[in-house]
């Protein structure tokens, strides 16, 4: 890493660290450019020398809160040798962590970033590439892709090697799973129903498992 890259990473780190501190102390909804700049010791305009939009900085900071999920995912996937079951286990792990921290996961997987999410994530891992070290190759697509439809589909594509699954049915079942998760995430975020996290996880997995039944046709 040359001197320019070291300086870039250091500056990004200042702003990301400041944003993480604000999220921890005040909540994601209270993050502002002025607060971040004040805490990092720079002017608000300096942020935009390194991040195109504030949402990108919030995205970078939010990624700090998904490390527990990234570390936990392999523990779920080793429970089965079947890729179809691994697909369901990956959703169970994702539901557990996302429903316990819905605002963070909403910022990463649902919020408008003003540009393609994949570009923002690639930028993140170009700076923090060490976070991918040690993960099995089958898991990396689940970590390196911010689009839920395509990232979850990766596991079903592997399942095609085990059994004769219809391509159209895979597409439909996978999209249903994503929509089910998004619906439950909205329910938990907006508190429109009296539902605790464990109930949310249980119901979401029930519905996702039911959606997989179309693959048996």
C-alpha positions in Angstrom: 0.0 0.0 0.0 1.5 3.3 -1.1 1.5 6.6 0.9 -1.6 7.9 -0.9 -3.6 4.8 -0.2 -2.5 4.8 3.5 -3.7 8.4 3.8 -7.0 7.6 2.1 -7.6 4.7 4.4 -6.7 6.8 7.5 -9.2 9.5 6.5 -11.9 7.1 5.8 -11.2 5.5 9.1 -11.6 8.8 11.0 -15.1 9.4 9.5 -16.2 5.8 9.8 -15.1 5.6 13.5 -16.9 8.8 14.3 -20.1 7.6 12.6 -19.9 4.3 14.5 -19.6 6.2 17.8 -22.6 8.3 17.0 -24.6 5.2 16.1 -23.6 3.5 19.3 -24.4 6.5 21.5 -27.4 8.1 19.7 -28.7 5.6 17.2 -28.5 5.5 13.4 -31.5 7.9 13.0 -29.5 10.7 14.7 -26.4 10.6 12.4 -25.7 13.9 10.7 -22.8 15.1 8.6 -22.2 17.9 11.1 -22.0 15.5 14.1 -19.6 13.2 12.2 -17.4 16.1 11.1 -17.3 17.6 14.6 -16.4 14.3 16.2 -13.7 13.5 13.6 -12.2 17.0 13.9 -12.9 18.1 10.3 -15.4 20.4 8.5 -18.6 18.9 7.1 -17.5 19.6 3.6 -14.4 17.4 4.0 -16.6 14.3 4.3 -17.6 14.7 0.7 -14.0 14.6 -0.5 -14.1 11.0 0.5 -17.7 10.0 0.3 -20.1 10.9 -2.6 -23.1 10.9 -0.3 -23.7 10.7 3.5 -25.5 7.4 2.9 -22.2 5.9 1.7 -20.5 6.8 5.0 -23.5 5.4 6.9 -23.2 2.3 4.9 -19.5 1.9 5.7 -20.2 2.4 9.4 -23.1 0.0 9.3 -20.9 -2.7 8.0 -19.0 -2.6 11.3 -22.2 -4.0 12.9 -22.6 -7.0 10.7 -19.3 -8.6 11.6 -21.1 -10.8 14.1 -23.4 -12.1 11.4 -20.4 -12.7 9.1 -18.7 -14.8 11.7 -21.8 -16.7 12.7 -22.9 -17.7 9.1 -20.3 -20.5 8.8 -21.7 -22.0 12.0 -25.1 -22.3 10.4 -24.0 -23.6 7.0 -22.0 -26.6 8.5 -25.2 -28.0 9.9 -26.1 -29.6 6.5 -24.4 -30.9 3.4 -27.4 -30.1 1.3 -27.2 -26.7 -0.5 -31.0 -26.4 -0.4 -30.9 -26.7 3.3 -27.8 -24.5 3.5 -30.0 -21.9 1.7 -32.6 -22.1 4.4 -29.9 -22.0 7.2 -28.4 -18.9 5.6 -31.7 -17.2 5.8 -32.2 -18.3 9.5 -28.9 -16.8 10.4 -29.6 -13.6 8.4 -33.0 -13.2 10.1 -31.6 -13.7 13.6 -29.0 -10.9 13.2 -31.0 -8.5 11.0 -34.1 -8.6 13.2 -32.0 -7.9 16.3 -30.6 -4.8 14.6 -33.1 -3.8 11.9 -32.0 -0.2 11.4 -28.5 -1.3 10.5 -29.6 -4.0 8.1 -32.1 -1.6 6.5 -29.3 0.9 5.9 -27.2 -1.8 4.2 -29.8 -3.9 2.3 -32.8 -1.6 1.7 -32.0 2.1 1.9 -31.4 4.2 -1.3 -27.6 4.7 -1.7 -27.9 7.0 -4.7 -25.9 4.6 -6.8 -25.6 0.8 -7.3 -25.1 -0.8 -3.9 -22.5 -3.2 -5.4 -20.2 -0.3 -6.3 -20.4 0.9 -2.7 -19.7 -2.5 -1.3 -16.8 -3.1 -3.6 -15.3 0.2 -2.5 -15.8 -0.9 1.1 -14.0 -4.2 0.7 -11.2 -2.6 -1.4 -10.4 -0.7 1.8 -11.2 -3.4 4.3 -10.2 -6.5 2.2 -8.9 -8.3 5.3 -12.5 -8.8 6.5 -12.9 -11.4 3.8 -9.9 -13.5 4.9 -10.6 -16.9 6.2 -14.1 -17.3 4.8 -14.9 -20.4 2.7 -15.4 -19.6 -1.0 -19.1 -20.7 -0.9 -19.8 -18.0 1.7 -18.0 -15.1 0.1 -20.9 -14.4 -2.5 -23.2 -14.0 0.5 -20.9 -11.4 2.0 -19.8 -9.6 -1.1 -23.2 -8.9 -2.7 -25.5 -6.3 -1.2 -28.4 -7.3 -3.5 -30.5 -9.8 -1.5 -32.1 -11.4 -4.6 -28.8 -12.2 -6.3 -26.8 -13.0 -3.1 -29.3 -15.5 -1.8 -29.7 -17.0 -5.2 -26.1 -18.0 -5.2 -26.8 -20.9 -2.8 -29.8 -22.1 -4.9 -27.5 -22.1 -7.9 -25.3 -24.6 -6.0 -28.4 -26.6 -5.2 -29.0 -27.1 -8.9 -25.9 -29.4 -9.0 -27.6 -31.7 -6.4 -31.0 -32.0 -8.0 -32.9 -31.0 -11.1 -34.4 -27.7 -10.1 -36.3 -25.6 -12.6 -34.7 -22.2 -13.3 -38.0 -20.3 -13.3 -39.0 -21.9 -10.0 -35.7 -21.0 -8.4 -36.2 -17.4 -9.5 -39.7 -17.3 -8.0 -38.9 -19.1 -4.8 -35.9 -16.9 -4.1 -37.7 -13.6 -4.8 -40.5 -14.7 -2.5 -38.0 -15.3 0.2 -36.6 -11.8 -0.2 -40.0 -10.2 -0.2 -41.0 -12.2 3.0 -37.9 -10.9 4.8 -38.5 -7.3 3.6 -42.1 -7.5 4.8 -41.1 -8.7 8.2 -38.3 -6.2 8.5 -40.8 -3.4 7.7 -43.2 -4.8 10.4 -40.5 -4.9 13.0 -39.1 -1.4 12.1 -42.5 0.3 12.1 -43.8 -1.6 15.1 -47.2 -1.8 13.5 -47.8 -5.2 15.1 -47.2 -6.6 18.6 -44.5 -9.1 17.6 -41.2 -9.9 19.3 -38.0 -10.8 17.5 -38.2 -14.5 18.1 -41.7 -14.7 16.8 -40.6 -12.7 13.7 -37.8 -15.1 13.0 -40.0 -18.1 13.5 -42.7 -16.8 11.2 -40.3 -15.6 8.5 -38.6 -19.0 8.4 -41.9 -20.8 8.2 -43.0 -18.7 5.2 -39.6 -19.0 3.5 -39.7 -22.8 3.9 -43.2 -22.8 2.5 -42.1 -20.8 -0.5 -39.4 -23.4 -1.2 -42.1 -26.0 -1.8 -42.6 -24.7 -5.3 -39.2 -26.2 -6.2 -40.7 -29.7 -5.6 -43.2 -29.3 -8.5 
